Amino acid sequence: MEFFGVPPDIFGVFPPFRYVLGHEAMKRMQTSNVLVSGLRGLGVEVAKNLVLGGVKSVTLHDPHPAAWADLASQFYLREEDVGRSRAEATLPRLAELNSYVAVSSTREPLSKELLGTFQVVVLTNSPLEEQLWVGDFCHDHGIKLVVADTRGLFGQLFCDFGDDMVVTDPNGEQPLSAMVSMVTKGCPGEVTCLDEARHGFETGDFVTFTEVEGMEELNRCGPVEIRPYTFSIGDTSGYGDYVRGGIVTQVKMPKHIHFKRLREALAEPEMMVTDFGKAERPSMLHWAWQGLHRFLRQHGRAPRPRHQGDAAEVVALTKEVAAGAELDEELVRELAFQATGDLAPVNAFIGGLAAQEVMKAVSGKFTPITQWLYFDALECLPEENRDTLLTEEQCRPRNSRYDGQIAVFGAELQAKLGAQKYFVVGAGAIGCELLKNFAMVGLGCGPEGSVTVTDMDTIEKSNLNRQFLFRPWDVTKLKSERAAAAAQEMNPALRVSSRTDRVGPDTERVYDDDFFEGLDGVANALDNVDARLYMDRRCVYYRKPLLESGTLGTKGNVQVVIPFLSESYSSSQDPPEKAIPICTLKNFPNAIEHTLQWARDEFEGLFKQPAENPLEVLEAVQRSLVSDRPRAWPDCVAWACRHWHRQYSNNIRQLLHNFPPGQKTNSGTLFWSGPKRCPHPLVFDPDNVMPPAPHGCPPCPLWVPPVPCVPQPLHLDYVVAAANLFAQSYGIAGSRDRAAVAELLRHVRVPPFAPKAGVRIHVSDQELQSANAALGTACGGTGAHMDPTWGFCGTFRLGFGAISQTLNPFFCVPQSKLIAGKIIPAIATTTAAVVGLACLELFKLVQGHRRLSSYKNAFLNLALPFYYEVEWTLWDRFEVQGLQPDGQEMTLRQFLAYFKKEHRLEITMLSQGVSMLYSFFMPAAKLRERHDQPMTEIVTRVSKKKLGRHVKALVFELCCNDDSDADIEVPYVRYTIR
């Protein structure tokens, strides 16, 4: 039987991708067929993420037989698969990930007929000649193309999504909204928002208006010119007079992006910068990769590891391609040395990005990469004596599963990896990826090595779509045990043990001095700050390195903590979340976040806190143990019915009795204005149905196959959910039968409402706190116990919370769970990319790198896309030559253009000392005046100081945005003038 419009078990398999992508984007994904060609480590990473993501079908193409070297990163190949077709050996293990996605393989060679049956084609480890003809065909026939390749510590990604790709949501953030306090009549009319915060809109945003009284003509508007608290919306002089109220909401407008075909993009590349400390590398790697492809075509093989002759030939071929362009020969040589390298962490990072680009291509959600991305992690190589440590003998193949890694780092590091002892804390989404990567790189696989993983949780259905080591038959089993077993299946040599003890002060007898002193490092895979802080303190105390990773939807970060070298996780903290005033929650909610938090408080106040300690307050004792204590299921239904009337009818009537709709304050303004929205009491109706969801919001939380939202009796469903939760608190069996509950409701007597005299309603937090201070403490005691979790994917719990807030302003179930549970789901693509970067830092830790600049903390947002490795030091700076070849000095306009062209950075503010030279918010007249002035002239005019002849250079400080308009931290500029 359906409940809240969905099958009772659908919440358990509800995927995180729907929360992140949205309903419409998921519908488009579920009609998309994707071909993945090439099933080595990179190809299987892309395919794994797509299957977890929920496209309609994934077809695998790779007729080549599996080799020993593939086992370095192809986690779905086993030793017994060597000699079999990679695609056929991989197929059954990929198909297990998601029964709703059709996974198949094909033996056909790539042809135009085959390609024409897909919406997206992904080529991995493909020859350039194949890429070119496939690229031409796909571009001409409207088929999206993603090309991905990795070679050791190098990665390459290319996207072609057609002549006119429409992006419906460039950043994936929730549309902004703000409450209106005033709209003027005029040309232009000025809109003022409430003073609590800046409205957050940007110049060029589109907005719509709702709930405006008086000036009802404001149903929609076009582009707006924004200032921090007010903005203009055009001519309002002919509209009615503004009275009160109104909500202005951002509308995301479609964005059109033009892509070049691969053949054109090779000659005229547009590249994404991933590390501003290596801003010049993408162009050089663009040529180097083409030189490598020429070598592959001429010899039919890749350059041999550390073979000087092969590397010299690749350098010569690259020079031919570059045709005189500036080239870093050492960089090209390193690419040749690593051409046979195959590293699981690099494949995880590039594979995560590539899979996310496929989802962008089919869904139109998020901004795609335009069009090339080049990546390298050469900091992972030895800091010193590289030529001595990495010789041709050290890096030669050994017919080992680690040959792809030995080709990059040599056999000596492989032995060190095997002897490591690591502790993985958590076996969720990040923990699964960590164990997979550890198994692939051989961490703890030697006779002296070990990996210990701990997690106290059991596996739930909702875990299956992001914690990829688990299968449906693992549900209810311990995460740590099943994750360890799955990782060991990928590499039988992995010496892994599982535990179920949580980390904390109460388990320090388990994770004692001997345990920590025997470790080489710790990798956190935790989902809460308190546990992270605790592990950080333990690592600092025992002086152990820590790999810290985190994800938030499409966003992720990596931090590496190195003893005696870097700051720790605890060294910096995020600012606290803005709290909602309690009086606003209780009496004057005006935003969906308010009603959702109110519903959460309602849930915990009714079913969690009283059950945990019903004697905490004397009134709670009387309610929990005497007057409200149910004896049977009908008592639970009666309680739920009376509670509904108290919350949605009587309390609202009492509020309106104290503050009638037309009441005015002492200043003469209406009481129900500004942030105070006048409520309306409800009348209980067992046949009341849920209205359609707001525009752009999914009607119900369904995944595949799509099921239309069936209207449900909203009031009755609230009673069913509340009664069942109440019954659980007292160990009474409940019921889902709506008809039976409706019959019981016929016999429930609800007392008529009578206004209470002397009821004090607090209109500010100060009043509420004063009242609370007068309360005395209650006696202790014990009672019934229940531990309901708000964010748990249970039907009654989610349904109660969703309907509780829906009975105030109407809103849809998935969004309710997302906001009220404060849940930003982990998704496979982000998790893979983040853990890939974390495991690259592992290589540095095992080698004992001692330069802080070798380590990289990383931040990424796959939606924008934005990826940034940062480890600026006090030695870093931009060097800009102020004098041009013609002897003229650079103007402000040229300075801004230089950073846009060379570094793809848009300068938003520029200062010299205490003098502001440029800012985006300067008056237009002043900007026009300064644009064509030399930089030194602007400095002298603004600072009112002359520059002495001894001054050879100036220091400028910058605030910058990247291509996605995200703020970027950058070092200072040394601007040479002599």
N, C-alpha and C positions, 0 to 999 in steps of 0.2 A: 504494500500500500504506500502511496506517495504521501510525504509529509512536508509542508512548506513548499509544495510544488515540485519536489524532486524525490527520486527513490531514496529509501532510508540509508543506503550505504554509499551514496554518491559523494558525500563529504569526505569519505576516507580516501577517495582516489582523485579528488579535486586537485589539479596541477597548479604549481606556482606560476607557470607561464601565463595563465589566464589573468592572474592578478597583475602581472607586470605588463603584458601586452594589451589586455583588454579584450572584450567580447568580439568586436568586429575583426580585429587583427587575427584572433584565433580562428574565426570562421574561414578567413582567407587561407590561413596555414593548413587547415584541415581539408582544403581542396587542392593542395599543391603536391605535385610529384617531383621528387628530387633525385638526380643521378649523381652518385659519388664514384668517381673513377680514380683508382689507386688506393689500395687497402694496406699500405704500410702503417707505421705509427701515426702519421698525420691524418691519413684518410680515415682510419678507424676512430680517431678522436672526433673528427667532424661528424661522422655518421652516428656515433654514440650520442652526441649532443642534439642532433636533429631528431633522433628517435625519441629521446626523452622530451624534446620540445613539443612533439605532437603534430608534425606534418602528416599529410595523408599517406604518403608512401616514400620509402627510400629504396632505391635500386643500387646494388653494389656491382661495380665493374672492375675486375682485376684478374686476368687470366694467368698471371705469372705464378709460379709455384713459390710457396713460402720457403725461406732460407733461414739458416741459423741466425744470421745478422738481424733478421726482422724481429727476433724475440727481444731485442734491446728496448723496443718501445711499443710493439704491437701486442697490447695486453690481452687480446682475444685469440691469440695463437698459442698453441701448446707445443711442447717438444715433439709430440707424436704427429703434429700437423705439418712438419717440415716435409716438403715435396708435394703437398696438396695445393690446389688453387687457393690463394689467399681469400678470395671472395667467398668461396663455398665453405671454407673452414670457419670463417668469421660469421657467416649468416646466422646459424642457430643461436649463437650467444648474443648477437645484437637483437634478434627477434624477441628474446626473453625480456628485454628491457621494457617493452610497452606493447601490450596485446592489441591496442587500438591503432597502431601504425603497421601498415603492410610493408614488411621487409623482404626483399627478394634479391636474387643475383642474376646476372646475365653473362653468357659466354660470348655473345656477339662482339665483334670488333666495333669500335666507335665508328658510326656512320651517320650521315644526315638523316636517314630514316629513323635510326634509334634516338638521336638527339631530339627530333621533332616531337617526341611523346612526353617531354618533360617541360616543366615551368622554370626549373633552375638546374644548371649543370655545374658541378664542382670538379675541377681537375686538380689532383695532387701528384707531385713528383712526375710531372708530365713534360715530355720534350717540347722545346719552343715551337718547332714546326707544327706539332699537333695543337698546341695552344692557339697558334695563329689561325689555322683553318677552322677550328672549332669556334674561336672568337668571332670570325667573320660570319659564320653561319648563324650563331646565336644572336648577334647584333641585328642581322637582317631579318630574323624571324621572331623578334620580340622575346627571346629566351634569355633569362638572366644568367650571367656567368660569374663564377668565383674561381680564381686560380690561386692556389696556395702551394708553397714549397718550403722545405727546411733543409739546411745543410749544416750539421753540427750546431754551433752557437749562432747561426744566421737563420733568419726567416724572411719570407717574402709573401705578400698578399696583394691581389689585384681584384677589382670589382668593375663590372660593366653591367649596369642595369637599364640600358636603353637610352634612346634619344630624349625621352621625357618621362622620367620617373616622378611620381607624385608621392610626396611624404606627407601623411596626414597629421602626424604628431612628431615634430623634430626632436623633442627631448624626453618625452614620456612622463614628465612631471604632471601632477594634478593641476587643472586650471585654477588660476588664482581667483579669489573673490574677495570683495570688501563691502562693508556696509556704508551706505550713503548717508551723510548728515545734512547736505544742502546741495541744491542745484539752482544756479542763478538763471534768470531770463536775460538773454543778450546774444550778441554775435561776436565771439563765440560764447556759449554757455559754459560756466565753470562748475565742475563737479567736485565737491569736497567730501572726503571720506572721514570716518570717525578718527579721533586723535590717538587711539591706543597704539597704532603702528602705521608705518608707511604702507601704502596699498600694494607696492611691489610690481606694478605694471611697468612696461617698458615702452619707449617711443615706437610707434607703429603697431602696437597691439590692437586687436579687435575685441570689443566688449559688448555684452548685452545687459539690459536692465530688467529687473523684475521687482514686483512689490512696491513700486513707486506710487505714492498717493498724490493726487493733484495734477502732476505733470505726467499723466498716463501715456502721452505720446512717446515717452522714452521706452519703447519696446525693443529697439535695436539701434545700433550706431556703427559707424565705420571706423577708420583709423583714428587714433587719438594722439594728441601731443601730451606727453606725461611730464608732470613734476612730482616731487616727493609725496605731497598730500592732496594736491588738486590737479585736475586735467581738464582740457577743453574738448567739447564734443560737437562743435558746429553751432549753427544758429538755432537757439531755443526761444527766440523772442516771440514766436507765434504760438508757443505752447501754453498750457494752463499753468497756474501758479503752483509751485512745489509746496506740498504740505508737510509730508514726513515720509520716512521709510525708504526702502529701496536697497537692492543688492546688485552690485555690478560684478559681472563674471567674465573672465577671459574666455575668448573663443579662439581656438587654434585653427589657423588658416592653412590650407594646403600649400606645400612648398614644391616647386618644380625644379628638378636637377637634371642636367644634361651630362651624359657619359660618352666618352670617346670609345670607339672600338679598340681592342687590344693593339692592333697594328698601328693605329694612330697614336695611342698612348705611349707606345714604346719610343716614338720619335719626339713626342711633345708631352713628357710626363708631368703629372700633377701629383705631389707627394704629401703624405701626412708625416709630420715630425713627431717622433716618439720620445726623444731625449734632446733637450735644447743644449746639452753639453756636447752633443754630436750632430749639430745642425747641418754640417756639410756632408755627413756620411750617406744619407739616402741617395743623393745624385751619384756618388761614386759607386755605391753598391748596385745602382741601376745599370751602370755600364759593366761592372764586374760580373753580374749574373748573366748578362748576354755573352760575355767572353767565355764563361764557364759552359754555356749551352753550345757555343761553337766547338769547344774542346770535346764535349760529349758527342756531338754529331760526327766529328772527324775521326774519333778513336773508338766510338761505340762503348766507352766505359768512362768512369769518373777518374779524375786525378787520384793517384795513390797517396795515402796519408804521409805527410811530411816528405814527399818526394820533390827534391829541388828542381829537377828537370821538368816535371809535369807542371809545377807551379810557375816556372819561368815562361812556359808556353802559354798558360792561361793569362799571364800578365801581358804578353805580346799580343794575344788575340783581343784582349780588352782594350789595349791602346788603339787597335784598328777600329773597334766599335766606337770608342770615345772621340776619335777624329780630332785629336789635339786638345781636348778638354783636360782640365787639371785632374790628376789622378794620384791617389795614395797607393803606391805599388805594394806596400806592406799589407794594406788591407786586402787587396786583391789576392796577394799570395796566401794570406790566412784563409780566405774563402776556398782557394784551391786545396790547401792542406786538409780542410775539414769537409771536402765534398762528399766523402763516404760516411761522414758522421751522422748518427741518428740518435738524438737525445729526447727522452720522454718529456722532460720539462718544457723544452722548446716546442715540441709537438702539442703539448697541452695548451700552451699560451696561444700559438698561432691557430690551433684547431678550435679553441674557444672563440677567438675573434672571427674566424671564417664561418663557423656555424651561426654566429649572431648576424653576420652579414647576409647569409641565406635567409634567415627569418625576416630581416629588414626588406629583402628583395620581394618576398611573397606577401608580406603583411602591410607594407607601406608605413610601418611604425618605426620611429627613430631615424636618425640621420646616418646615411651610409658613408663609408670611407670613399673619398674621391681623390685619386683612384688607386694609388700605389701606397703600400706601407712596407717599409724595410726595417728590420730589427736585427740587432746583434747584442750579444752579451759577452764580449771578449774580456770583460773584467773577470770572468770565471777562470781564465787561463792563469798559469803561475805568474806571480808578481815579479819574480826574478829568475834568472838562469833558465829562461824558457827554452832556448836552443839546446841546452844541455839536458833538460828534463824531458823534452818532447822531441825525440829523435825518430828516425824512420823505423828503427828496431823496436823502440818502445811502443809505437803506434801501429805496428803491423797487425793484420788479422790473425787470430788464433783459433778460428773455428769455435768461437765461444758465443754465447747469447749476448755477451757484452761487447762484441766487436765494434758496434756502432758508437759506443762510448769510448772504448779504448782508442779508436781512431782520432778522437779529439783530445783526450787527457792522458793517454798512455796507460800501461798495465799497472804502474805503481799506484796511481790514484785508485784504480779499481780494487786493489787489495786493501787500501785504507778504508774505502767505503764499506767493504765487507766486514771490517772489524769494528765498525761504529756501534754504539749502544744508544738508542734513542727512545724517548718517551713521547707517545702521541696521546694528547689529552682531548678526548672526544672522538666519536665515530659517526658523526652526522655527515652532512654534505662535504664539508672541507676535510673531515677525517677520512672519508672514503677515498677522496682524491689523493690525499697525502699517502695513504697506504699503497694505492696503485703506483704512484710515482716511486715510492721507496722500493717496492718490489722490482720495478723495472730497472732502476739504477743500481740495484744490488746492495742497498743499504742494509746492514745487519745480516747479510747472507753468508758471511764467513764463519769459520768455526768459533771465533771469539766474539762475534757480533750478536746483536739482538735488537728487536723492536718490541716495546710493550705498549699496548693500547688499552685505555680504560674508558668506559662509558656505562653509566648505571641504567640507561634507558632501554626499553624494548622497542621493537620495530612496529610501526603503524603503517596502514595503507597509504597515508598521506606522505610518507617518506619515500615511496618507491620512485617518484618522478624526479627526484634530485639526488638521492643517495644511492648511486648506481650500483653499488656492490650487493644490494639486497634484491630479493625476488619475492613474488607473492607468497611462496611457501615459507618464507622467513618471517612473516608477520607473527607477532607476539613473542618472537625469540629475542635474545639479547643482542644488541647492536655490536658490541665489542667482539663477541664470539663469532658472529656471522661475518663481520668485516674482516677479521683476522683470517678466517678460513678461506674467504674469497680471494684475499690478497695472496695467500700461500698457494692457491690454485694457479694464480698467474705466474708465480715463480716458486717452485717447490723448495728452493734453497733458502727462502726467507725464514729466518728464525724469529717468529712472532709469537707472542703470548698475549692473552687477553685477561682483563680484570674488569670488575664491575663496581669498584669502590670509587665514589666521587672524591675529588681533590678538595681538601679543606683542612682546617685545624683538627677536626674530629678523626681524620684518617692519617695523621702524621705518624702513628705507630705502624701503619702499613707502608707509606711512602716516607721512610725514615732516613736518617743520615746515610746509612749504608746504601740505600737505594739511589739517592740523588748523587752521592759521591761516585757511584759506579757509572753514571751516565756521561755521554759525550755531548748531549744536547737534548732540547725539548722542542716539540712542535705543538703549538696550541691549535685546537679545532673547536673552540668554545663558542657559545652563543649568548654569554652574558658577561657584563663588565666585571662583576665581583669576582668571578672565578678567574678571569684574566689577570686582574690585579693580584690575586693571591699567588697564581703561578709566576707572575713577574717577580714578586717578592722572594719566592723560593729560588728562582733562577739567579737573582742578584746575590742572595745569601750564599748559595753554593757555587757562584761564579760559573754558571753554565750558559752557553748561548741559547737564545730563544728565537724561534721562527713564529711570528705572529701574523695571522691572516684574518681577513674579515670581508664579508660581502653584504650588500644591501640592494637587492634587485639587480640592476645592471651595473651597480657601483661596487668597487672593491678596493682593498688596499693591502699592502704587504709592509711589515716592519721587521727588520732584523736587529736583534739586540746582541751586541758583542761585548763580552766582559772587558773592562778597562779601556774601551774604545768608543762606544756609542752611548746615547741616552737609553733609558729603559722605557718600557711601555707606560709605566706610571709617571714618567717625567712630564708628560703633557696630557691634558684632559680636554674633552669637548665641552663647550659651554652647556649649562643645564637647560633642559627643555622649558619653554615658557609654560607656567602653570595656569590653569583656568580658575578664576576666582570661584570660591565655593558658592557664594550667593548667586552668581550667574548660573551655575549648574542647577541649583535647587529651584530657583524662582524665575530667572530671566534668560533661559538659553536662547541664542540667536544664530547659531551656526551648527552645521551637521556634526562638527567635532564636539560641541557642547552636549548635544542629545546622545551621542554615542558614549561619551564619558559618563553621562548620567545613567545610561542603561548599564554600563559596566559597574558603576557604584551600586545600582539597584540589584544586580545579580549577586555581587559579593556580599552586600548587606543582608540579602534574604537567605542565600544558600551556603555561603562560605563562612563569614565571620561568626554569626550566631551559632552555627553548628559546631565550629571549632571551640567556642567558649561562650555558651549561652548565659553564664553567670557574670559576664564582664560588666553588664549594666543591669540593674535590678529590673528595669522594664523588660529587657530581653529575657530575663529568667521567667517572668510571668507569661510572656508571649510564647516562648519556646517550649516551656515545660507544662503549662497549664492551659491557658485559653486557646492557643493556636495548635496545641499538640494533636495531631490526627490519630485516630484509632484505626481507620480503614481508608481505602481508596476514595469513597464518596466524600470523606472529610477533606481530603486534599483538593478535590475539585471545588468544594464549597469555599475553601480558603482562597484558592486561585481566583475564583469569581469575585469574591468580596475585595480581594486585593486589587483586581482590575478596576473596580468601581472607585476604590479609594485613590488610586494613582491617576486615572484618566478622566474621572468625573468629579468626585468630591473635592479633591485637593485643588483642582482648577477652579471650581465654583467658589471655594473659600478664598482663593487668590483674587478672583474677580469681585467678590464681596468686599474685600479690603481695598482693592484698587479697581473701581469700575472703569469701563473702557473710555469714558469721557473725562475722567478725573485729570485735573491739572496740578502742577507743582506750585510751590510758593512763588516761583518766578513767572508763572503764567503759561509755561509750556506744557504740552500734553505729557502725562506720566508715561503712557505707552508710546514712546517715540525713541529715536536713536537706536541704541542696542537692545532696548526692551521691546519685545514683540508680543503683542496681545494674544494670549492663548484662547482656545475654544474647547469647552468640555465635550467629551464624547458620550454617546448613548450606546450602551451595549447592544450589539446586533450579531447573533451567531451566524448570520448569513453574509456579514460584511466581507468583501473580497479585497485583496491587495490590488491597488491601482497599478497601471503600467509604470515601469521604471522611467526615471528621467532620461532625456535624450543623451545618448552616448554611454549609457550605463547598462550592463547586461541585465536581462530580466530575471535570471536566476542562475545559481552557481553550477552550471552544467558543463562538462567537458565533452568528449566525444563518446557516442554519437550525439550531435546536437539534438536537444529535445525542446520543443516550444514550452514557454512558461504557462502553466495552467493556473487560472485564477483560484485562489485559496481563501477560505473563510478566516480573515485576519484575526478578528477578536477571539474566535473559537480556538485558533491555533495558539494564541497567547495562553489561554487557559490550559490547553493540553500540555504545552511546554512547561509552564509554571507548576502545574499540578504534579507532573512527573518529577521535576527537580525537587519539589517539596517532599514528595513521597520518598525519593532516594535519600533525603536527609535523615529520614526516620526508619529506613529499611522496609518500606511498604512497597509491594509490587504495583507498578503503574500500568498504563494502557495507552495505545496509540489510536484506539477506536474513536473517531470523532462522533459517530452517531451515538455511541453509548455515553460519551461525555455530554453531548447535547441533551440527552434524555435526563441525565443526572442534574443538569443545570435547571431544568424545569422545576425542580423541588428545592432549589436554593433560595432562601429568603434574604433579600438585600435591603437593609434599612434605608428609608428615604433620607435624602440629604437635608440637613438643617444647619444653617450657618452658625459657627461658634463665635461667641463674643470674646473679646480680649486676646485673640490670637495675634501674636507678634510675628510679622514676616520681615526678615532681615533683608535690607536692600543694599548692604555693603558687607565686606568681609570683616570690617572692624566690629560691627554690631554682632555678627555671628560669633566672633572670637570672645567678645565680652560675655555673651550668654553661655558659651561653653566653659568659661572660667568659673562660673557659679556652680557647675555640676560637681558633686562629690565622687569619690571613688567607690566602686562596687566590691562586694565580697567575692572571693574566689570560689571555684568549684569545677566540676566536670560535667560533661553532657555528651550527647550524641556527636559523632564526628563524621564530617564529609570533607573531601578535598577537591572540590570542583575547580578546574582551571579555565579561566575565561578564554584563552586562546586555543583550547583543545577543539579538535575537529569533531565534536559530538553534535548530533542532530538537535537535541533539546537545548543544549547550551548555546550553540550558534543561533538557533531559531529564536530562543527567548531574547537574546541580545538584539538581534536584527529587528524583531517585531516591536520590542520595547521602544526603540528609538524611532521606528517607522510610524508608530501611532502618534508621534509628534510631527515633525516634517517627514513626508514620505521619502524613503530612500531604499536602495536595493541591497539584497543580502550580501553579495560578495564584497561590495565596497564597505559595508558595515563591519564585516569581519576584519577587513584589512586595516581600517582606521582604529576601531575600538580595541582590537587585539594588539595594536601597535606592531603589526606583522608586515615586514617587507620581505617577501619570500626569497629564499636562495634559489637561483636558477642555474642549470648545469653549465651554461656557457661562461658565466662570470666565475663560477667556482673553479672550473678547469683552468681558466686564464690566470686567476689569482694564485692558485696552488702551483701552477707551472713556474711563475715568477719566484715564489717562495723557495721552490726546490732548486732553482738556479743559485740562490744564495747559499743553499746547502753545500754546493760544490766548493764555494769559497771558504766556508767554515771548516770543512774537512781538510782543505789544503793549508789552513792556518793563515789566511790573508791578514795582514796587519795594517794596511792602509785603509783609512775610513772611506776614502774616495772610491775604493774598489767595490764597496757595498752599496746597494741601491734600495732605498725605500720607494715604493711605487704606489701610484693612485691611478685608477682608471674608471671610466664610465663608458661602457660599450654602447650606450644609447646615443651619445653625441656625435661621433665617437671621440673620446678623450683618453689618452694614455700618456702618462708622464712619469718617468723615473727621475727622482730628485735626490741629490745628495750634494747640494751646493756647499762649498766651503768658503772660508774667508779669502782663499786664494783665487776664486773664480770671479770673472768680470767679462763684459763685452768690450772689445777694442774697436773703436770707430775712428777712422782717419778723417778729420774735419776738412782738410784742404783737398780739393778736387784736382785731377790732373791738369786742368786749365788754370790752376792757381786761385780759383774762386773758392770761398768757403761754403760749406753745406748750409742750406737754409732749413728752417723748421719743416717745411713741406718735404724736402729731400730727406731729412732725418727720419721723419715718420714713414716715408716710402721705403727707405733702406731697411728698416726693421720689418716692414710688411713683406718685402721681397726676399730678404736674406734669411729671416727667422720665422716668418709667418706669424708675427706678433703684431697686434694692434695696440699701440700705446694709448692708454686712457688718461694718464697723468704723467707729467715730466717736471722734475724739480731739480734745482741746483742750490744746495744748502737749504736756507729757509725760503728761497724764492720759488714761487710756482711759475714755471715757464709756459706750461700748456696743460689744459684739462678739457675733457669732452663737454663740460658744462659751462665753459666760458661764454660770455656774450658773443654773438656771431660777428659783430663789428670788430671786436678785439682779436678774434681768431683770424679774420681776413687780413688785418693789419700785420699780424705776426707771421703768417704763413710763409711769406717770401722774404723775411728778414734773416740775415745770417745768425747762427746760433750765439756767437759771442756778443753780437749787438743786442739780442734779446736779454742775455744775462746782464750786461751792463745797465740796460734801461730799467729792468725790473729790480735789480739789487741796488741800483744807484751807486755802484762802485766800479771804478775802472780796473781793468786787468793789467797787472804789471808785466814788464817785459820778461821777467823771470818765470812767468807762468807758461808752461809748455802744454799742459793738459787740464781739462776740467772733469769733475766727477758729477755725473747725472744719476739721479734715482728714478726708477721707472715703476709704474703700475701698468700691467699688460693683460690683454685677453688673447686667447688663442683663436683658431678658426671657429670653434664652437661657442665663442663668447664666454668661455669659462675663465675666471681669474687665474693667472699664472704667477707663481713666485719666481723672480729672476734676480740675478746679481746686478750690481751697479754697472755703469758705463764709464769707461775712460775715453774721453773725447779729446783727441790730440789736435792742437791748433798750431803747433810749430814743430 
